[in-house]
Each structure stands twice: as structure tokens, then as C-alpha cells.
Amino acid sequence: MSRLKSGLALALELTDPLAAEVFLAFHFSNCNIHLPPSLPQPLADREMVASEESPLLPSPPDTEANEPEERSTKRSGLLIVYCGFLGVLIASADESIMISTYTAIASQFHALSHGSWLVMAYNFGYCISLPVCSVLGDAYGRKKVLLGSYLLFGLSCLACGACTSIPQLVLARVLSGSSGAGVIVMVSIILADFLPSQDVALYRGYQNAVNVAGRSFGAPIGGLFIDTIGWRWSFYGQVPILTLCAVFTAYRLPSSVNNATLEDDPLEAVPSRRSPLRDLDYVGIISFSGTLLALLFLLRAFGARDDSMAVQVSLLSVAFAVGAVVFVATELFWARKPLIPLRQISPALAGYFVIQVLLLGGRWPLVTNLTPYLIRVICASDFVASTAYVVVALGISVGGIISGLIIKHTHRTKLLTLLTTTSLILVYTLITLQFPHGFQPWYVIHLVLIGIGSGILFPALFVGVASIAPEGMLSVTIGTYYLCQQLGLILGPAVGSAVATRGFEDRLWRDLKGVEGDKGTVIHHILNQVRYAETLPAHVQKIVRACYLESFTSWPLIALGATAAMHPIMALLREPDIV
């Protein structure tokens, strides 16, 4: 147990939860504790097994003769790693590109009120494919699945660029999320297989830096493309890079990676020869997806200004209830390896999972609506408006470093999380009070504080989850932890869009006067084209701006409510045992 505690303490030096997870896994391997199935031993360790034909004493190495070959092998290995990092960079950038482009894209299709679906679609695809990717890698080989992910990712980028309607683009973004998850997950697993154990944590830290860089600079790159050559090229431009990654992976990544399968469950007396695909929770994944889709459409129906939606709301409510019952029953009584292990979730773990949904579901709607806010309020260019997301992303990196240093020296997380949550409540309160009156340059400080606060909470909460994970279930617990994050990223924008869009429309009907032509048509254009108000007379622009600012209050209020709900849950959780 002491080795476990020290491993948790050392893992705090890694601000990325994924890197910390890998570090902990290899720390456990030195403590004679079995690794979770999703974190395999490196290939180099597996090959160090003696057979009857092995010599008793190894031949003395010919150092001088082997030096050129070793340098060449090391250089080739680093090229493979860097190629994987390039794929992760593109996948991460693709996620944030849509944050700065969805307003322009949806406006071009005259459907800005449905623009939040473009943001949710990527996270939905990512969420659904996350538990599937590692299983496919075990069944068919990591190299094959990585190549397939690159191929699907490239096709999805082509589809995004060629779409002619919002529904087509939403489907293409779901495919992008699914294949993007495949790239990120497979690169992570291949690093664990391909590199020596002592180097894995270091290179996972590098991968985290690449991930942060992609998410930070993807948004302004998308804004720059909109202001110059058009949003479609922000997707077309990814295809040559993905093709390069796929070709390099096909020719340079060793085929032995395909033979790297996960160890059988050490608790089983007889090693199982079952295909990993047979243990996949198909019913759980399908019922989870259907339930989530029913909830998203239900929220959209609630936000519609149409009394005829009553029947649709009733049907969607029934579909959501049935899907939820089927999913819970499947996870409790049927699934061999459930998507969410409901039987093993303690009240403390449930608290951490709920916090993740609230944390991501509260802040994400506000962050994704900063771009349209700056466009509508100060008529900012798409590039300038997208830099708001960069400020938040950089704040997250700074917060992660601060959190790691504090917890490393104090070995405490509860007080830190409570103080940080209180600070975020104050920041969201200030945004709620100040942003509806217009934007001032010094309000950027609020965005920095949002990023720093979130960055402090991510590693602190991860350490808490890792410290109370049931024995032998670290991998499943961490997987559920990230699944709850994706759930928050999906539900947050859906709830916010239903509330804010309906509020904006109601205020326009109430206050908009003196417009030429049909009032309903003008309101429809205002709602579905982010820059349409700039073409209206000055006095009408002022009315539209005032209505938008009043309705914008919904976004920080959602963040404020979610963060306030986190506070009592954190107060009830016990202090993680870190030595």
C-alpha cells in the first residue's frame, strides 16, 4: 500500500491525467501488482523470456559494431513516435477548429440555432468509440486499427469539407470524433507497447503537450481560415497530413505491434481464448447511444418555439426512459464487461463521476459560446474571436502545473478543490453580472481564471479517483471517469442551447420593432446568421445586441449552477490517502 501511495504522489508531477495513469500503471508493475488490461506491458519486456534453446551465458556485446545499428534503430523509433504525435496534434486541433468555425458554418447554412450540434457531434462520436478502440486493437492489432482510424479520419475531413447541409455535417463530425478517438487511443497504447517502460511516462507527457497545443491553436487556425480562404479548407487541409501519417505508419511501424495483445485476466485460473470482441458490451453501447440521442433531441424540442412539439416531446420522453432502463439493466445484470460497472461504483466514486459531468457540462457551453459572443457584441473577426478559447486553454495548462506542485508538496487535494471551486463560483458570478453589459478588454482575466481553475481541478480530481479505485479495476474506473467527461461535453451545450436560443428568440419577438418586411423572417435570419444583424439599421442593431446580451446570461448561469452543485459533493468526499 505504501508503494501505491508513493506512486500516486509521484504521478502528480504529470499534469495530464492520462500520463499520470500510465505512470501509475508502471509503478504498480514494480510493486508486483497486475496491470489493468488496457495498460499492457511493453513489448521489450515480453521478449525478455528465456527458452530451452537460450544460452546460459549471453555473448559479450560487440559495442562498437552495434553502435551504428542502435543509433539507426533509435532514430527510426523516434520518427515513429513523432509521427504518432503529429496524428494526435491533428485530431486535437480538429476538435477545437469547430469551436471557432461552427458559427460561420451554421450561418452559411442559415441554421445557427442548430450550430451547437456541430460541437456535440464530435464529442458524441468520441464518447461512443472510446470503449471500442482498445478492444478492436486487441482483436485485430494496434497497427491495423491505427491505419483504419487514419483512413476514416481523412474521409471524415473530406466529408466535412464537401457537406451541403447541417445534417450531413453533423454525421461527418460524428465520424470525425470516432476516428479521432481511434488515433489518440491507439497512439497512447502503441507508446506503452513500443517504448521501454522507463520512457513511457516521459513521452506521454510529450503527448499531452502536443494535445494541449492542438486544442489551443486549432481554434485560431480555424478562425484564420474563415477570414481568408474559407472554412472548408480547414478540413481539406488536414487530409494530406493524415495521408502522410498513414503512409509512414504503414511502412515504418513494426508489424510486431499487431501481435501485441493484452494479457489474460490474472484472476482467471485458465487463460481465456475468447475473442475480445465477444466481451464487448454491444447492448450497453447501443442503449447508451440511443438514450443519449433521445435526451439530446428532447432538449432540442424543449427549446423550440412551437406548441405542436408536445407530441414529439412525449415520444422522446418515453424513448429516453426506456433507453435508460435498458442500459441500467444491461450494465447490472447482463454485460460481462460493462461499459460502466454500476455494481462496483461506490458512493465516493459516483461523486467523482458526477463532478466530472458537472465540471465539463458547466464550463464547456460558456467556452464554446465565447466566439459568437465576441462576434455579435463587438463585431470581432472570426480569428480574433477564436483567441478567447486559446486564453482558456493556456490557463488550463498553467492550472495543471500549479495543482501538481501544490499536491506534491502538501499531499492534500480536498482543501485545494474546495477553494478552487469557490473561486470559480466567484468568477462565474462576475461573468454573469458583467458580460451582459458588453465586453471590456480586461474581462480576459476572467477567462484566464476559468482556465486556471479547471486546470487545478482536473489532476486533483484524477488523483482522488485513482486513490479509491477498487483493486484490479483502475483501468475500468479511469475509463468511466473519461466517459463522464465526454457526457458533460455533450449535455452541457445541449442544455445551454435549448435555454439561451429560446430566450434570445423570445426577447427579439418582444423588443424588435421598426423592421422592414416580415418580423418573423428577420428574427429567423438573426437567429441563424451570426452577422446578419450587421446589415440592419443602426437602431435595430442596438435592439438585437441588447436582446442577445440579455439572453447570454444563460451560459454563465449554467456554469455557475453546475459549479455550485459540485461544492457540496466535494465537501462530502474524504481526503484522498496520499503519502
FIPA-897360 format. One record per residue (C-alpha): residue number from 0; residue in one letter; chain; x, y, z. Coordinates in steps of 0.001 Angstrom, whole numbers, plus 500000, padded with zeros to 6 digits. Each point is the difference from the previous one (the first is absolute). Last residue first. Example, Ala and Ser with C-alpha at 12.3 -4.5 7.8 and 13.67 -1.06 7.14 Angstrom:
2
> 1:s:A:513670:498940:507140;
> 0:a:A:498630:496560:500660;
***
This chain:
579
> 578:v:A:501743:509630:501174;
> 577:i:A:496623:500553:498341;
> 576:d:A:496759:498774:501591;
> 575:p:A:497364:502060:498202;
> 574:e:A:498099:502308:502409;
> 573:r:A:496412:498831:500355;
> 572:l:A:497232:501135:497693;
> 571:l:A:497116:501860:501672;
> 570:a:A:501436:503478:499344;
> 569:m:A:500602:499117:496358;
> 568:i:A:496320:499108:499593;
> 567:p:A:498990:503230:501756;
> 566:h:A:502092:502072:497536;
> 565:m:A:499108:498286:496732;
> 564:a:A:496457:501416:499968;
> 563:a:A:501448:503525:500149;
> 562:t:A:502125:499197:496960;
> 561:a:A:496972:498771:498039;
> 560:g:A:497926:503046:500965;
> 559:l:A:502745:502471:499123;
> 558:a:A:500747:498341:496662;
> 557:i:A:496292:500019:499124;
> 556:l:A:499768:503632:501137;
> 555:p:A:503038:500839:497865;
> 554:w:A:498121:498791:496886;
> 553:s:A:496508:501281:500857;
> 552:t:A:501204:503605:500354;
> 551:f:A:500466:500039:496220;
> 550:s:A:496239:500630:499683;
> 549:e:A:500335:503593:501226;
> 548:l:A:503050:500610:497838;
> 547:y:A:498160:498647:496960;
> 546:c:A:496954:502201:500572;
> 545:a:A:502180:503095:500472;
> 544:r:A:501964:499245:496819;
> 543:v:A:496810:499484:498005;
> 542:i:A:498576:503301:501265;
> 541:k:A:503213:501867:499231;
> 540:q:A:500140:498484:496508;
> 539:v:A:496419:501185:499412;
> 538:h:A:501008:503599:500784;
> 537:a:A:502988:499736:497649;
> 536:p:A:498033:498672:497027;
> 535:l:A:500511:496299:499140;
> 534:t:A:502933:498474:498095;
> 533:e:A:502072:499438:503161;
> 532:a:A:497073:497990:501425;
> 531:y:A:500679:497268:497416;
> 530:r:A:503450:499309:501450;
> 529:v:A:499190:496827:502013;
> 528:q:A:497509:498642:497511;
> 527:n:A:497365:497589:501395;
> 526:l:A:498429:502007:502800;
> 525:i:A:500134:503332:498178;
> 524:h:A:498663:498426:496791;
> 523:h:A:497035:498452:501841;
> 522:i:A:499330:503298:501771;
> 521:v:A:499856:501805:496648;
> 520:t:A:497645:497385:498577;
> 519:g:A:497698:500218:503020;
> 518:k:A:499865:503798:499769;
> 517:d:A:498888:499949:496351;
> 516:g:A:501308:502991:498100;
> 515:e:A:501720:503095:501312;
> 514:v:A:500798:500126:503680;
> 513:g:A:498627:502659:502342;
> 512:k:A:499681:497814:503052;
> 511:l:A:501969:497186:501618;
> 510:d:A:499339:499976:503743;
> 509:r:A:497651:497089:500771;
> 508:w:A:500570:497771:496982;
> 507:l:A:503745:500527:500388;
> 506:r:A:499801:499226:503717;
> 505:d:A:498228:496687:499359;
> 504:e:A:502575:499022:497366;
> 503:f:A:502947:500686:502287;
> 502:g:A:498379:498056:502856;
> 501:r:A:499278:496980:497782;
> 500:t:A:503589:500038:498746;
> 499:a:A:501379:500306:503543;
> 498:v:A:498009:497160:501604;
> 497:a:A:500177:497276:497341;
> 496:s:A:503562:500967:499071;
> 495:g:A:501150:499806:503608;
> 494:v:A:498478:496566:500578;
> 493:a:A:501520:498580:496818;
> 492:p:A:503338:501740:500583;
> 491:g:A:500305:498357:503438;
> 490:l:A:498712:496554:499005;
> 489:i:A:502781:499104:497572;
> 488:l:A:503083:501278:501839;
> 487:g:A:498547:498654:503255;
> 486:l:A:499617:496530:498504;
> 485:q:A:503565:500208:498708;
> 484:q:A:501235:500634:503541;
> 483:c:A:497852:497143:501305;
> 482:l:A:501649:497663:497478;
> 481:y:A:503392:501191:501236;
> 480:y:A:499222:498871:503561;
> 479:t:A:498406:496775:498746;
> 478:g:A:503275:499128:498260;
> 477:i:A:501972:500937:503119;
> 476:t:A:497883:497623:502075;
> 475:v:A:500307:497197:497457;
> 474:s:A:503800:500366:499923;
> 473:l:A:500354:500200:503781;
> 472:m:A:497810:496948:500548;
> 471:g:A:502412:497457:501527;
> 470:e:A:499416:501299:503505;
> 469:p:A:497117:502466:500095;
> 468:a:A:500926:503593:499040;
> 467:i:A:500311:502167:503121;
> 466:s:A:503419:501587:499347;
> 465:a:A:499547:500226:496233;
> 464:v:A:496774:502004:500379;
> 463:g:A:501585:502476:502419;
> 462:v:A:503074:500372:497800;
> 461:f:A:497747:500776:497035;
> 460:l:A:498135:502624:502019;
> 459:a:A:503220:501876:500748;
> 458:p:A:501251:499580:496420;
> 457:f:A:496851:501608:498481;
> 456:l:A:499212:502527:502753;
> 455:i:A:503067:502207:499615;
> 454:g:A:499580:500265:496219;
> 453:s:A:496332:500913:500424;
> 452:g:A:500932:502853:502332;
> 451:i:A:502829:501171:497736;
> 450:g:A:497746:499999:496926;
> 449:i:A:497167:501880:501689;
> 448:l:A:502547:502436:501451;
> 447:v:A:501389:500738:496531;
> 446:l:A:496479:500638:498708;
> 445:h:A:499273:502417:502848;
> 444:i:A:503264:501834:499307;
> 443:v:A:498837:500473:496399;
> 442:y:A:497357:502300:501488;
> 441:w:A:502731:502657:499887;
> 440:p:A:499200:500651:496355;
> 439:q:A:496382:501027:500780;
> 438:f:A:496980:498174:498601;
> 437:g:A:496416:501181:500269;
> 436:h:A:497415:500355:502768;
> 435:p:A:498991:496313:499994;
> 434:f:A:503692:499108:500622;
> 433:q:A:500164:501726:503397;
> 432:l:A:497516:498366:502413;
> 431:t:A:500103:496426:498720;
> 430:i:A:503756:500278:499432;
> 429:l:A:500476:501185:503590;
> 428:t:A:497911:497096:501306;
> 427:y:A:501987:497567:497857;
> 426:v:A:503209:501324:501577;
> 425:l:A:498601:499755:503550;
> 424:i:A:498817:496422:499455;
> 423:l:A:503394:499187:498488;
> 422:s:A:501709:501266:503163;
> 421:t:A:497771:497805:502171;
> 420:t:A:500842:497013:497811;
> 419:t:A:503707:500752:500358;
> 418:l:A:499718:500280:503786;
> 417:l:A:498114:496702:500222;
> 416:t:A:502387:498228:497615;
> 415:l:A:503077:501174:501913;
> 414:l:A:498482:499103:503383;
> 413:k:A:499281:496479:498765;
> 412:t:A:503286:499368:498182;
> 411:r:A:502685:499337:502597;
> 410:h:A:503500:498552:499707;
> 409:t:A:501324:503501:500830;
> 408:h:A:503166:500079:497854;
> 407:k:A:498844:497918:497043;
> 406:i:A:496471:501363:500301;
> 405:i:A:501194:503592:499569;
> 404:l:A:502415:499255:497152;
> 403:g:A:497477:497948:498026;
> 402:s:A:497243:502560:500431;
> 401:i:A:502169:502896:498848;
> 400:i:A:501116:498057:496914;
> 399:g:A:496420:499084:499124;
> 398:g:A:498850:503580:500515;
> 397:v:A:502587:501297:497543;
> 396:s:A:498856:497504:497364;
> 395:i:A:496335:500853:500611;
> 394:g:A:500777:503712:499680;
> 393:l:A:501516:499326:496577;
> 392:a:A:496719:498414:498924;
> 391:v:A:497912:502915:501320;
> 390:v:A:502105:502598:498172;
> 389:v:A:499958:497909:496818;
> 388:y:A:496196:499878:500121;
> 387:a:A:499845:503789:500061;
> 386:t:A:502270:499997:496929;
> 385:s:A:497020:498852:497914;
> 384:a:A:498427:503472:500020;
> 383:v:A:503133:501551:498500;
> 382:f:A:500087:497472:497151;
> 381:d:A:496262:500190:499318;
> 380:s:A:500174:503788:499788;
> 379:a:A:498503:501942:502886;
> 378:c:A:496645:501781:499601;
> 377:i:A:500156:501167:503658;
> 376:v:A:496826:498335:501342;
> 375:r:A:498936:497543:497278;
> 374:i:A:503483:498795:499062;
> 373:l:A:501313:499977:503576;
> 372:y:A:497015:497959:501197;
> 371:p:A:500159:497671:496980;
> 370:t:A:503598:499073:501001;
> 369:l:A:499353:499815:503756;
> 368:n:A:497248:497456:499454;
> 367:t:A:502254:496921:500119;
> 366:v:A:501469:501083:503343;
> 365:l:A:496602:500591:501631;
> 364:p:A:498573:496665:498856;
> 363:w:A:503215:498204:501102;
> 362:r:A:500144:501400:503557;
> 361:g:A:496936:498349:501511;
> 360:g:A:499900:496648:498223;
> 359:l:A:503718:499515:500565;
> 358:l:A:499880:500583:503757;
> 357:l:A:496495:498572:500485;
> 356:v:A:500696:496734:498167;
> 355:q:A:503380:499680:501737;
> 354:i:A:498441:500696:503409;
> 353:v:A:497439:497247:499395;
> 352:f:A:502857:497541:499411;
> 351:y:A:501813:501067:503176;
> 350:g:A:496825:499594:502046;
> 349:a:A:499312:496589:498487;
> 348:l:A:503506:498983:501061;
> 347:a:A:499228:501053:503584;
> 346:p:A:496624:498227:499989;
> 345:s:A:501741:496801:498858;
> 344:i:A:499827:498840:496400;
> 343:q:A:500584:496246:499820;
> 342:r:A:496473:498947:499024;
> 341:l:A:499631:502854:497494;
> 340:p:A:503013:498895:497965;
> 339:i:A:499533:502511:497128;
> 338:l:A:500593:498492:496539;
> 337:p:A:499443:496594:501519;
> 336:k:A:502433:497097:499539;
> 335:r:A:497833:496874:500169;
> 334:a:A:496884:502095:499368;
> 333:w:A:496748:498458:501205;
> 332:f:A:498770:500918:503469;
> 331:l:A:501080:503473:501086;
> 330:e:A:501303:501575:496774;
> 329:t:A:497163:498583:497931;
> 328:a:A:497333:501021:502506;
> 327:v:A:501391:503543:500140;
> 326:f:A:500084:500286:496198;
> 325:v:A:496521:498547:499499;
> 324:v:A:498514:502321:502638;
> 323:a:A:501697:503067:498470;
> 322:g:A:498829:499083:496512;
> 321:v:A:496411:499581:501186;
> 320:a:A:500034:503376:501783;
> 319:f:A:501571:501809:497037;
> 318:a:A:497572:498462:497526;
> 317:v:A:497043:500959:502217;
> 316:s:A:501235:503587:500265;
> 315:l:A:500620:500090:496245;
> 314:l:A:496418:498947:499335;
> 313:s:A:498576:502612:502378;
> 312:v:A:502214:502791:498633;
> 311:q:A:498982:499101:496436;
> 310:v:A:496329:500181:500934;
> 309:a:A:500456:503399:501665;
> 308:m:A:502030:501428:497082;
> 307:s:A:496888:501646:498501;
> 306:d:A:500384:502909:502432;
> 305:d:A:503062:501211:498103;
> 304:r:A:502710:502242:501366;
> 303:a:A:502582:497206:500159;
> 302:g:A:502222:499724:503079;
> 301:f:A:498094:497068:501475;
> 300:a:A:500268:498174:496672;
> 299:r:A:503783:500461:499987;
> 298:l:A:500206:498613:503535;
> 297:l:A:497992:496952:498916;
> 296:f:A:502201:499542:496938;
> 295:l:A:503063:499906:502260;
> 294:l:A:498316:497652:502494;
> 293:a:A:498957:497580:497263;
> 292:l:A:503551:500055:498633;
> 291:l:A:501425:499197:503442;
> 290:t:A:497581:497128:500507;
> 289:g:A:500773:498588:496563;
> 288:s:A:503748:500206:500542;
> 287:f:A:499797:498375:503450;
> 286:s:A:497676:497290:498662;
> 285:i:A:502393:499255:497128;
> 284:i:A:503121:500016:502204;
> 283:g:A:498372:497871:502698;
> 282:v:A:498611:497517:497477;
> 281:y:A:503428:499644:498392;
> 280:d:A:501910:499558:503263;
> 279:l:A:503147:498540:498454;
> 278:d:A:500822:496570:501413;
> 277:r:A:499654:498206:496673;
> 276:l:A:502271:502559:498316;
> 275:p:A:502861:499060:502318;
> 274:s:A:499996:496561:498355;
> 273:r:A:499822:497253:502563;
> 272:r:A:503188:498058:500584;
> 271:s:A:499870:500415:503768;
> 270:p:A:502971:499107:502146;
> 269:v:A:498976:497420:502613;
> 268:a:A:500044:500999:503666;
> 267:e:A:498532:503426:499312;
> 266:l:A:501116:502763:502358;
> 265:p:A:502916:500934:497756;
> 264:d:A:497558:501017:497249;
> 263:d:A:501712:499178:496766;
> 262:e:A:502756:502308:498851;
> 261:l:A:499127:502463:497294;
> 260:t:A:501091:499390:496504;
> 259:a:A:503087:501172:498189;
> 258:n:A:500047:498037:496741;
> 257:n:A:499072:503037:497917;
> 256:v:A:502925:501883:501546;
> 255:s:A:502267:497317:498518;
> 254:s:A:499238:501532:496602;
> 253:p:A:502532:502702:500820;
> 252:l:A:498881:503597:499281;
> 251:r:A:502060:501269:497068;
> 250:y:A:498089:499164:496818;
> 249:a:A:496337:500197:501043;
> 248:t:A:500616:502678:502624;
> 247:f:A:501809:502240:497493;
> 246:v:A:497196:499575:497478;
> 245:a:A:497298:500717:502600;
> 244:c:A:501780:503060:501409;
> 243:l:A:500550:501429:496506;
> 242:t:A:496343:499418:499126;
> 241:l:A:498960:501747:503218;
> 240:i:A:502146:502991:499055;
> 239:p:A:498577:500083:496460;
> 238:v:A:496396:499799:501365;
> 237:q:A:500239:502721:502648;
> 236:g:A:499846:502852:497484;
> 235:y:A:496610:498836:498735;
> 234:f:A:498539:500631:503460;
> 233:s:A:501152:503600:500576;
> 232:w:A:499571:500353:496246;
> 231:r:A:496217:499852:500374;
> 230:w:A:500040:503006:502346;
> 229:g:A:500935:502526:497320;
> 228:i:A:503161:501442:498440;
> 227:t:A:500748:503030:502192;
> 226:d:A:497803:500980:502978;
> 225:i:A:498605:496481:500378;
> 224:f:A:503492:498488:499771;
> 223:l:A:501238:502337:502733;
> 222:g:A:497131:499019:502295;
> 221:g:A:500819:496317:499515;
> 220:i:A:503654:500682:500790;
> 219:p:A:498871:501977:503054;
> 218:a:A:498019:496977:501281;
> 217:g:A:502603:497334:499218;
> 216:f:A:502688:501882:501914;
> 215:s:A:499081:499054:503552;
> 214:r:A:498522:496554:499355;
> 213:g:A:502983:498956:497915;
> 212:a:A:502514:501430:502466;
> 211:v:A:498252:498274:502915;
> 210:n:A:500163:496649:498206;
> 209:v:A:503650:500523:499071;
> 208:a:A:500814:500771:503650;
> 207:n:A:498053:496895:501050;
> 206:q:A:501981:497919:497520;
> 205:y:A:503228:501338:501483;
> 204:g:A:498801:498895:503443;
> 203:r:A:499175:496633:498479;
> 202:y:A:503581:500007:498763;
> 201:l:A:501372:500416:503513;
> 200:a:A:497605:497483:501551;
> 199:v:A:500959:497394:497400;
> 198:d:A:503772:500387:500242;
> 197:q:A:500714:497745:503003;
> 196:s:A:497710:497315:498588;
> 195:p:A:501985:499686:496790;
> 194:l:A:498007:501223:496996;
> 193:f:A:497930:498056:497469;
> 192:d:A:497198:498526:502063;
> 191:a:A:499179:503002:502224;
> 190:l:A:500504:502364:497057;
> 189:i:A:497786:497729:497912;
> 188:i:A:497249:500360:502609;
> 187:s:A:500076:503810:499921;
> 186:v:A:500218:500118:496202;
> 185:m:A:497021:497644:499836;
> 184:v:A:497895:502131:502354;
> 183:i:A:500701:503303:498217;
> 182:v:A:499493:498637:496477;
> 181:g:A:496898:497991:500876;
> 180:a:A:498464:502965:501833;
> 179:g:A:500494:502055:496843;
> 178:s:A:498273:497254:498011;
> 177:s:A:496861:500141:502130;
> 176:g:A:500030:503785:500320;
> 175:s:A:500464:500493:496267;
> 174:l:A:497209:497517:499258;
> 173:v:A:497669:501974:502281;
> 172:r:A:501190:503154:498210;
> 171:a:A:499002:498529:496637;
> 170:l:A:496534:499235:501349;
> 169:v:A:499646:503581:501255;
> 168:l:A:501247:501337:496657;
> 167:q:A:497375:498085:498062;
> 166:p:A:497267:501202:502366;
> 165:i:A:501251:503628:499646;
> 164:s:A:499844:500052:496215;
> 163:t:A:502257:500058:496921;
> 162:c:A:502933:498004:501335;
> 161:a:A:503196:499858:497893;
> 160:g:A:502454:501235:502631;
> 159:c:A:498541:497808:502720;
> 158:a:A:500002:496967:497683;
> 157:l:A:503671:500511:499127;
> 156:c:A:500803:500274:503709;
> 155:s:A:497961:496843:500680;
> 154:l:A:501904:498137:497283;
> 153:g:A:503327:501003:501553;
> 152:f:A:498844:498902:503456;
> 151:l:A:498710:496715:498603;
> 150:l:A:503382:499259:498409;
> 149:y:A:501998:501101:503058;
> 148:s:A:497782:497849:502225;
> 147:g:A:500458:497008:497707;
> 146:l:A:503770:500458:500163;
> 145:l:A:499828:500138:503802;
> 144:v:A:497759:496909:500070;
> 143:k:A:502426:498073:497798;
> 142:k:A:503026:501040:502052;
> 141:r:A:498342:499150:503316;
> 140:g:A:499068:496462:499034;
> 139:y:A:496695:498418:498976;
> 138:a:A:498447:498764:503255;
> 137:d:A:502064:501910:502566;
> 136:g:A:499836:503224:497983;
> 135:l:A:496260:499552:499520;
> 134:v:A:499634:499736:503782;
> 133:s:A:502095:503154:500499;
> 132:c:A:497819:501924:497564;
> 131:v:A:496593:498924:501297;
> 130:p:A:499872:501754:503377;
> 129:l:A:500785:503408:498416;
> 128:s:A:497827:499486:496913;
> 127:i:A:496755:501251:501566;
> 126:c:A:501492:503014:501785;
> 125:y:A:502075:501131:497014;
> 124:g:A:496990:499831:497699;
> 123:f:A:497923:502012:502471;
> 122:n:A:502852:502456:500580;
> 121:y:A:500240:500702:496269;
> 120:a:A:496213:500380:499677;
> 119:m:A:499679:502381:502970;
> 118:v:A:501885:502843:498308;
> 117:l:A:498098:499716:496717;
> 116:w:A:496765:499561:501937;
> 115:s:A:500618:503395:501616;
> 114:g:A:499400:501586:496593;
> 113:h:A:496283:499200:499988;
> 112:s:A:498930:503602:500679;
> 111:l:A:502647:501004:497452;
> 110:a:A:498003:498339:497227;
> 109:h:A:500188:502304:496961;
> 108:f:A:502450:497551:498314;
> 107:q:A:502629:502753:499846;
> 106:s:A:499111:500942:503570;
> 105:a:A:500612:496406:501130;
> 104:i:A:503486:500082:498476;
> 103:a:A:500851:503466:501326;
> 102:t:A:498830:499157:503528;
> 101:y:A:501578:496526:499873;
> 100:t:A:503416:501344:499039;
> 99:s:A:501636:501037:503275;
> 98:i:A:498932:496991:502069;
> 97:m:A:500253:497740:496933;
> 96:i:A:503759:500485:499875;
> 95:s:A:500208:498796:503622;
> 94:e:A:499306:496341:499235;
> 93:d:A:502034:500026:496791;
> 92:a:A:502991:501342:501932;
> 91:s:A:499957:496984:502311;
> 90:a:A:499815:497503:497129;
> 89:i:A:502692:501878:498043;
> 88:l:A:502365:500130:502980;
> 87:v:A:499356:496332:500829;
> 86:g:A:500971:499054:496440;
> 85:l:A:503168:502096:500268;
> 84:f:A:500809:498323:503320;
> 83:g:A:499747:496617:498303;
> 82:c:A:502469:501183:497364;
> 81:y:A:502277:501180:502806;
> 80:v:A:499909:496544:501596;
> 79:i:A:500752:498259:496704;
> 78:l:A:502863:502416:499330;
> 77:l:A:501330:499308:503499;
> 76:g:A:500039:496276:499298;
> 75:s:A:501881:500498:496728;
> 74:r:A:502619:502138:501766;
> 73:k:A:500358:497383:502744;
> 72:t:A:500423:497231:497445;
> 71:s:A:502585:502011:498041;
> 70:r:A:501924:500850:503164;
> 69:e:A:499919:496360:501085;
> 68:e:A:501229:498852:496572;
> 67:p:A:502855:502516:500051;
> 66:e:A:500978:498950:503575;
> 65:n:A:499778:496234:499443;
> 64:a:A:503471:499479:498558;
> 63:e:A:501683:502122:502655;
> 62:t:A:498182:498369:502869;
> 61:d:A:500488:496375:498964;
> 60:p:A:498009:498550:502822;
> 59:p:A:501446:497139:502025;
> 58:s:A:498099:496846:499161;
> 57:p:A:497266:499118:502425;
> 56:l:A:500637:497312:502589;
> 55:l:A:497632:497079:500387;
> 54:p:A:499193:500064:496301;
> 53:s:A:496300:500046:499051;
> 52:e:A:498751:496842:498319;
> 51:e:A:497865:498925:502953;
> 50:s:A:498302:503434:499983;
> 49:a:A:500683:503282:501786;
> 48:v:A:497466:502828:500054;
> 47:m:A:501223:503571:499356;
> 46:e:A:497622:500470:497061;
> 45:r:A:497133:501002:502217;
> 44:d:A:501953:502853:501582;
> 43:a:A:500860:501551:496619;
> 42:l:A:496404:499688:498927;
> 41:p:A:499000:502374:502769;
> 40:q:A:497483:498694:502532;
> 39:p:A:496390:500759:499210;
> 38:l:A:497860:502829:501461;
> 37:s:A:496425:499213:498952;
> 36:p:A:499963:496689:501889;
> 35:p:A:500884:501592:503354;
> 34:l:A:503534:499215:501121;
> 33:h:A:500499:497380:502657;
> 32:i:A:501668:501114:503223;
> 31:n:A:503513:498704:500664;
> 30:c:A:501000:503487:501294;
> 29:n:A:502115:500756:496915;
> 28:s:A:496943:499364:497825;
> 27:f:A:498071:502431:502174;
> 26:h:A:502398:502785:499075;
> 25:f:A:499436:499081:496360;
> 24:a:A:496262:500467:500414;
> 23:l:A:500393:503143:502072;
> 22:f:A:502101:501659:497303;
> 21:v:A:497461:498993:497359;
> 20:e:A:497187:501568:502000;
> 19:a:A:502020:503129:500699;
> 18:a:A:500546:500425:496274;
> 17:l:A:496269:499677:499423;
> 16:p:A:499221:502460:502804;
> 15:d:A:502360:502571:498447;
> 14:t:A:501774:502142:502608;
> 13:l:A:502704:497403:500520;
> 12:e:A:501940:500858:503177;
> 11:l:A:496949:498774:501879;
> 10:a:A:500938:496477:498984;
> 9:l:A:502720:500052:502626;
> 8:a:A:497419:500304:502774;
> 7:l:A:497806:497279:498567;
> 6:g:A:502999:497698:499743;
> 5:s:A:500901:500769:503594;
> 4:k:A:496528:498949:501055;
> 3:l:A:500155:496756:498031;
> 2:r:A:503439:499218:501389;
> 1:s:A:498634:500551:503494;
> 0:m:A:497138:497636:499251;
***
